[in-house]
Amino acid sequence: MSFNNALSGVSAAQKDLNVTANNIANVNTTGFKESRAEFADVYANSIYVSSKTQVGNGVATSAVAQQFHQGPLQLTNNSLDLAIQGNGFFVTSDGLSNLDRTFTRAGAFKLNENSYMVNNQGSYLQGYAINQDGTPKAVSLNATQPIQIPDRAGDPKMTSTVEASFNLSSDSNLATPTDPANFNPTDTTTYAHSTSVVIYDSLGAPHTITQYFVRQEDPATPGQAMTPPTWQMYLYEGNTPIDVQGGTSPGGTVPQGVTMTFSSGGKLSSTAPATIITEQLGAAGAGIINNGADPTQTFEIKLGTVTQYNSAFEVNKLTQDGSTVGRLTKVEIGTDGIVSASYSNGTTVKVAMVALAKFANPQGLSQIGDTSWQSSLLSGDAAPGTPGSGTFGSIKSSALEQSNVDLTTELVDLITAQRNFQANSRALEVNSTLQQTILQIR
C-alpha cells in the first residue's frame, strides 16, 4: 500500500507542476485565467475494519479549477481592443449564421475583409441590434449577431436648405459703402464681406457657394451708407453667378441678389425677396451642375439671427442639410458597449451594442483553447446581459485584460511542487529499500 500512496503523491506533485508550468507559460496571454490544482485524500473502509487503525490510500486530483478573478488592464492605441471590468464574457461565434456561442475574456478584436469585428482566430464578436436611443432591441443569445462596421455611410443627399446667422459690420472702416453696380467678386474693394459654404448635389459632389455682402451707398450721396441701412447679398460658385428667384440686380454681370434692410437698432427688418431660393443649378439655370446630377436642384437660404452692429464681421452659423457618401474615419466603443462609427461626411452611426454573458459557476466552463470557453452542465446556461448592468461589468475600449497569473506566486508554487515530488520520490526509495531488505532475509 505504501508504494501506491507514494506513487499517488508523485502523480499529484506532477499534476501540480504541470498546472503551475501552464500558468507560467501563459503569463503574457491576453484574457488567460490561471488554474489551480486541487487535491483530496483517498480513503477506503468497510464495516468490518476499524476506522481508528485504517490508513489512507494516498491522494487524488479532485479538480484543476480555473480562477476567474480580474486581471490587470493594459492600455493600447487600438479602439477595437476591449477589456471587461466585471464578471462578464464576450460572446463569439465561428460563423455568420452559426448559433453555437463561445465565450472569452480576450478582447483583441480587429476588422476582417468584410468589416466584421473578429478575434485572432476569426471568430465573430456578437452584439445586439439597437434602437435610435441606444437601447437594445432584444437581449438574448439568439438575438445576438456579428458586429459589422460599414466602411461607408449612407447615400448622397442633395442640399435643399442653408441656414445662416451673421453680423455685418456697420463700421465704415470695416465695410465701406459702395455702388452694387460696381460689384466684382475678383475685386475685394467692391464688397465688404464674404463667406462660403459647401453644398452637395444629388450624386454627393461638393460645390462651394460663396456669399458676397455689399454695403449699399446712398445714390444721392456716394460713399455714404443708405438710410435705412441696406445690404446686397450675391451668390457665386467660383466665378459663376447664381441668381436668386425674385431677386434684384443693378445690371451688367451682377446676378440677381438679396436686398437686406436693417433697423436703426441693427436688426434685420426685411429681405427682398422674403423667401430666398436660388435658381436651378443645372444647365437651364446657373450651370454649375453638369455631372449627371439632378439639374433642377435649388436650395433655400434661411436667415437666422442677422445683425448690423458696430463690430467685426462674424459668422455665427452656416450649415446645410446635404451630405456626400461618408468613409469610415473613426470607431469608438463606450463603457456601455455601444459601437459608434464616424464618417468623413460628418455623420456618426450607432452600429450595435457589444453583448456580454455571465454564468452561475464560471469554474464549470469547458475550455476549448484559444482562451475561449463553452457552457456546460456544471457552469449552467449563459445569462445574456448588457455592459454596465448588474455584475456583467463595463467595457473599456483601447485596453486589454492581461493574464491574471501572479508570476511570483507561481514560482513559489513551483518550488513547493518540486519539494513534494522529491519527498514522494524519497518515500518510493525507502519502500524499495525495505522490500530489498526483506528479500535478503535468509
BASENU-813133 format. One record per residue (C-alpha): z, y negated, x negated. Coordinates in steps of 0.5 Angstrom, whole numbers. Layout:
ATOM	zz	yy	xx
ATOM	Z	Y	X
...
This chain:
ATOM	zz	yy	xx
ATOM	0	0	0
ATOM	2	-5	-6
ATOM	-6	-4	-8
ATOM	-8	-6	-1
ATOM	-3	-12	-1
ATOM	-5	-15	-8
ATOM	-13	-14	-6
ATOM	-12	-18	0
ATOM	-9	-23	-4
ATOM	-14	-23	-9
ATOM	-19	-24	-3
ATOM	-15	-29	0
ATOM	-15	-33	-6
ATOM	-22	-32	-7
ATOM	-24	-35	0
ATOM	-19	-41	-1
ATOM	-23	-42	-8
ATOM	-30	-42	-4
ATOM	-28	-46	1
ATOM	-25	-51	-4
ATOM	-31	-51	-8
ATOM	-36	-52	-2
ATOM	-31	-58	0
ATOM	-32	-61	-7
ATOM	-40	-59	-7
ATOM	-41	-64	-1
ATOM	-36	-70	-3
ATOM	-42	-74	-3
ATOM	-46	-71	3
ATOM	-46	-76	9
ATOM	-42	-74	15
ATOM	-39	-68	12
ATOM	-33	-65	15
ATOM	-28	-62	10
ATOM	-26	-55	11
ATOM	-19	-51	10
ATOM	-18	-44	9
ATOM	-12	-42	14
ATOM	-9	-35	13
ATOM	-4	-30	17
ATOM	0	-25	14
ATOM	-2	-18	16
ATOM	4	-13	19
ATOM	4	-7	23
ATOM	9	-3	26
ATOM	10	3	31
ATOM	16	5	36
ATOM	19	10	31
ATOM	19	5	25
ATOM	25	1	24
ATOM	22	-6	23
ATOM	28	-8	19
ATOM	25	-4	13
ATOM	18	-5	14
ATOM	14	-8	9
ATOM	8	-13	11
ATOM	1	-11	10
ATOM	-2	-17	6
ATOM	-6	-23	8
ATOM	-12	-24	12
ATOM	-16	-30	13
ATOM	-15	-33	20
ATOM	-20	-39	20
ATOM	-24	-43	16
ATOM	-22	-49	20
ATOM	-26	-56	20
ATOM	-22	-62	19
ATOM	-26	-68	23
ATOM	-22	-74	21
ATOM	-25	-80	20
ATOM	-29	-81	13
ATOM	-30	-88	10
ATOM	-36	-92	11
ATOM	-41	-94	6
ATOM	-45	-101	8
ATOM	-52	-100	7
ATOM	-58	-105	8
ATOM	-62	-101	13
ATOM	-60	-103	20
ATOM	-62	-96	22
ATOM	-56	-93	18
ATOM	-51	-92	23
ATOM	-44	-90	23
ATOM	-39	-88	29
ATOM	-32	-91	28
ATOM	-28	-86	33
ATOM	-29	-79	35
ATOM	-36	-78	38
ATOM	-42	-75	35
ATOM	-49	-77	35
ATOM	-54	-73	40
ATOM	-60	-70	37
ATOM	-66	-65	39
ATOM	-71	-61	35
ATOM	-77	-63	39
ATOM	-79	-69	44
ATOM	-78	-65	50
ATOM	-73	-60	48
ATOM	-67	-59	52
ATOM	-63	-56	46
ATOM	-58	-61	43
ATOM	-55	-61	37
ATOM	-49	-66	34
ATOM	-48	-69	28
ATOM	-44	-75	25
ATOM	-49	-76	19
ATOM	-53	-83	21
ATOM	-58	-84	16
ATOM	-64	-85	21
ATOM	-71	-87	20
ATOM	-77	-88	24
ATOM	-83	-83	24
ATOM	-90	-84	24
ATOM	-89	-85	32
ATOM	-84	-90	31
ATOM	-78	-85	34
ATOM	-72	-85	30
ATOM	-71	-79	27
ATOM	-66	-76	21
ATOM	-68	-73	15
ATOM	-69	-66	18
ATOM	-74	-69	23
ATOM	-69	-68	29
ATOM	-70	-74	34
ATOM	-64	-78	36
ATOM	-62	-78	43
ATOM	-61	-85	47
ATOM	-60	-87	55
ATOM	-65	-91	58
ATOM	-62	-98	60
ATOM	-63	-103	65
ATOM	-64	-110	64
ATOM	-57	-112	64
ATOM	-56	-107	58
ATOM	-52	-101	62
ATOM	-55	-94	62
ATOM	-59	-92	68
ATOM	-55	-85	67
ATOM	-50	-82	63
ATOM	-51	-74	62
ATOM	-54	-70	56
ATOM	-60	-68	61
ATOM	-62	-76	62
ATOM	-62	-77	54
ATOM	-69	-78	51
ATOM	-71	-79	44
ATOM	-71	-86	42
ATOM	-78	-90	40
ATOM	-78	-97	38
ATOM	-85	-99	39
ATOM	-89	-103	33
ATOM	-91	-108	38
ATOM	-89	-111	45
ATOM	-93	-113	51
ATOM	-100	-115	53
ATOM	-102	-122	51
ATOM	-100	-127	57
ATOM	-104	-134	57
ATOM	-100	-140	57
ATOM	-100	-144	64
ATOM	-94	-149	63
ATOM	-92	-153	57
ATOM	-85	-156	58
ATOM	-84	-163	54
ATOM	-78	-167	53
ATOM	-78	-173	48
ATOM	-76	-180	46
ATOM	-82	-185	45
ATOM	-79	-191	40
ATOM	-79	-198	43
ATOM	-78	-201	36
ATOM	-85	-205	35
ATOM	-84	-203	27
ATOM	-84	-195	29
ATOM	-89	-196	35
ATOM	-94	-202	34
ATOM	-97	-203	41
ATOM	-105	-202	40
ATOM	-111	-202	45
ATOM	-112	-195	47
ATOM	-120	-196	47
ATOM	-119	-196	39
ATOM	-115	-189	39
ATOM	-118	-184	34
ATOM	-114	-178	32
ATOM	-116	-179	25
ATOM	-113	-186	24
ATOM	-106	-186	24
ATOM	-106	-193	26
ATOM	-109	-193	33
ATOM	-103	-189	35
ATOM	-95	-189	35
ATOM	-93	-182	35
ATOM	-96	-174	35
ATOM	-93	-167	36
ATOM	-96	-160	37
ATOM	-95	-154	41
ATOM	-99	-147	40
ATOM	-101	-144	47
ATOM	-105	-138	48
ATOM	-111	-135	52
ATOM	-112	-129	56
ATOM	-113	-125	49
ATOM	-107	-128	46
ATOM	-111	-132	41
ATOM	-107	-138	39
ATOM	-109	-145	40
ATOM	-106	-151	37
ATOM	-105	-157	42
ATOM	-103	-164	39
ATOM	-101	-169	44
ATOM	-102	-177	41
ATOM	-98	-182	44
ATOM	-101	-189	44
ATOM	-96	-195	46
ATOM	-101	-200	50
ATOM	-101	-207	48
ATOM	-102	-213	54
ATOM	-109	-214	54
ATOM	-108	-222	55
ATOM	-103	-222	49
ATOM	-106	-217	44
ATOM	-101	-214	39
ATOM	-95	-215	45
ATOM	-93	-209	49
ATOM	-95	-209	56
ATOM	-89	-210	62
ATOM	-87	-206	64
ATOM	-87	-201	58
ATOM	-94	-197	59
ATOM	-96	-191	54
ATOM	-102	-187	54
ATOM	-102	-179	52
ATOM	-108	-176	50
ATOM	-109	-168	48
ATOM	-113	-165	43
ATOM	-115	-159	39
ATOM	-116	-161	32
ATOM	-122	-166	33
ATOM	-124	-163	40
ATOM	-121	-167	46
ATOM	-118	-164	52
ATOM	-119	-168	59
ATOM	-113	-169	64
ATOM	-115	-168	71
ATOM	-115	-174	75
ATOM	-113	-178	68
ATOM	-116	-185	66
ATOM	-120	-186	60
ATOM	-121	-193	56
ATOM	-128	-191	55
ATOM	-132	-189	49
ATOM	-130	-182	46
ATOM	-123	-183	48
ATOM	-121	-177	53
ATOM	-118	-178	60
ATOM	-111	-178	59
ATOM	-104	-179	62
ATOM	-101	-186	63
ATOM	-93	-186	63
ATOM	-90	-192	65
ATOM	-82	-194	64
ATOM	-77	-198	67
ATOM	-73	-203	63
ATOM	-68	-198	62
ATOM	-72	-194	58
ATOM	-73	-188	63
ATOM	-80	-185	65
ATOM	-81	-188	72
ATOM	-88	-185	74
ATOM	-94	-182	71
ATOM	-101	-182	73
ATOM	-104	-177	75
ATOM	-97	-175	78
ATOM	-99	-167	76
ATOM	-101	-167	69
ATOM	-106	-161	69
ATOM	-112	-160	64
ATOM	-119	-159	65
ATOM	-122	-152	64
ATOM	-121	-150	57
ATOM	-128	-146	57
ATOM	-135	-148	55
ATOM	-135	-151	62
ATOM	-129	-156	60
ATOM	-126	-157	53
ATOM	-130	-152	50
ATOM	-124	-149	46
ATOM	-124	-142	48
ATOM	-130	-138	46
ATOM	-128	-132	44
ATOM	-129	-128	51
ATOM	-122	-130	54
ATOM	-121	-133	61
ATOM	-126	-139	60
ATOM	-122	-142	67
ATOM	-116	-143	64
ATOM	-112	-149	65
ATOM	-105	-151	63
ATOM	-100	-156	66
ATOM	-95	-160	62
ATOM	-89	-161	66
ATOM	-85	-167	63
ATOM	-77	-167	63
ATOM	-73	-172	60
ATOM	-78	-177	57
ATOM	-75	-184	55
ATOM	-77	-190	51
ATOM	-71	-192	47
ATOM	-70	-196	41
ATOM	-69	-190	36
ATOM	-74	-186	33
ATOM	-79	-181	36
ATOM	-75	-175	38
ATOM	-78	-168	41
ATOM	-72	-165	45
ATOM	-76	-160	48
ATOM	-83	-157	47
ATOM	-84	-150	50
ATOM	-90	-146	53
ATOM	-90	-139	57
ATOM	-95	-136	54
ATOM	-95	-130	49
ATOM	-99	-126	44
ATOM	-98	-119	42
ATOM	-92	-118	38
ATOM	-91	-114	32
ATOM	-84	-111	30
ATOM	-80	-115	26
ATOM	-73	-113	26
ATOM	-69	-108	29
ATOM	-61	-109	31
ATOM	-56	-104	34
ATOM	-50	-107	36
ATOM	-43	-104	37
ATOM	-45	-102	44
ATOM	-50	-98	42
ATOM	-56	-102	45
ATOM	-62	-102	40
ATOM	-66	-108	40
ATOM	-73	-110	37
ATOM	-75	-117	36
ATOM	-82	-118	35
ATOM	-87	-123	32
ATOM	-88	-127	39
ATOM	-81	-129	40
ATOM	-79	-123	45
ATOM	-73	-119	44
ATOM	-73	-112	48
ATOM	-67	-108	49
ATOM	-70	-101	48
ATOM	-65	-96	49
ATOM	-57	-94	48
ATOM	-55	-89	43
ATOM	-52	-83	46
ATOM	-45	-80	44
ATOM	-42	-74	46
ATOM	-35	-71	44
ATOM	-31	-64	45
ATOM	-24	-62	47
ATOM	-24	-58	41
ATOM	-28	-60	35
ATOM	-26	-55	31
ATOM	-29	-50	35
ATOM	-36	-52	34
ATOM	-41	-48	31
ATOM	-44	-50	24
ATOM	-52	-50	24
ATOM	-53	-53	17
ATOM	-55	-60	15
ATOM	-49	-63	17
ATOM	-50	-61	24
ATOM	-46	-57	30
ATOM	-48	-54	36
ATOM	-43	-53	42
ATOM	-39	-46	43
ATOM	-34	-43	48
ATOM	-29	-45	43
ATOM	-31	-52	43
ATOM	-32	-53	50
ATOM	-38	-57	53
ATOM	-40	-63	50
ATOM	-38	-69	54
ATOM	-43	-75	54
ATOM	-41	-82	54
ATOM	-43	-89	51
ATOM	-41	-93	45
ATOM	-35	-97	46
ATOM	-32	-93	52
ATOM	-25	-89	51
ATOM	-25	-85	45
ATOM	-32	-84	43
ATOM	-32	-90	38
ATOM	-36	-95	37
ATOM	-43	-96	33
ATOM	-43	-99	26
ATOM	-50	-101	24
ATOM	-52	-101	17
ATOM	-47	-97	15
ATOM	-46	-89	14
ATOM	-40	-85	14
ATOM	-38	-81	8
ATOM	-35	-74	7
ATOM	-28	-74	9
ATOM	-27	-70	3
ATOM	-21	-72	-2
ATOM	-23	-70	-9
ATOM	-16	-71	-12
ATOM	-13	-66	-6
ATOM	-19	-61	-7
ATOM	-18	-61	-15
ATOM	-10	-60	-14
ATOM	-12	-54	-9
ATOM	-17	-51	-14
ATOM	-11	-50	-19
ATOM	-7	-47	-13
ATOM	-12	-42	-11
ATOM	-13	-41	-18
ATOM	-6	-39	-19
ATOM	-6	-35	-13
ATOM	-12	-31	-16
ATOM	-8	-30	-22
ATOM	-2	-28	-19
ATOM	-5	-23	-14
ATOM	-9	-20	-20
ATOM	-3	-19	-24
ATOM	0	-15	-18
ATOM	-6	-11	-19
ATOM	-5	-10	-26
ATOM	2	-8	-25
ATOM	1	-3	-20
ATOM	-5	0	-24
ATOM	1	1	-30
ATOM	6	4	-25
ATOM	0	9	-23
ATOM	-2	11	-30
ATOM	6	12	-32
ATOM	6	17	-26
ATOM	0	20	-28
ATOM	3	21	-35
ATOM	10	25	-33
ATOM	10	32	-35
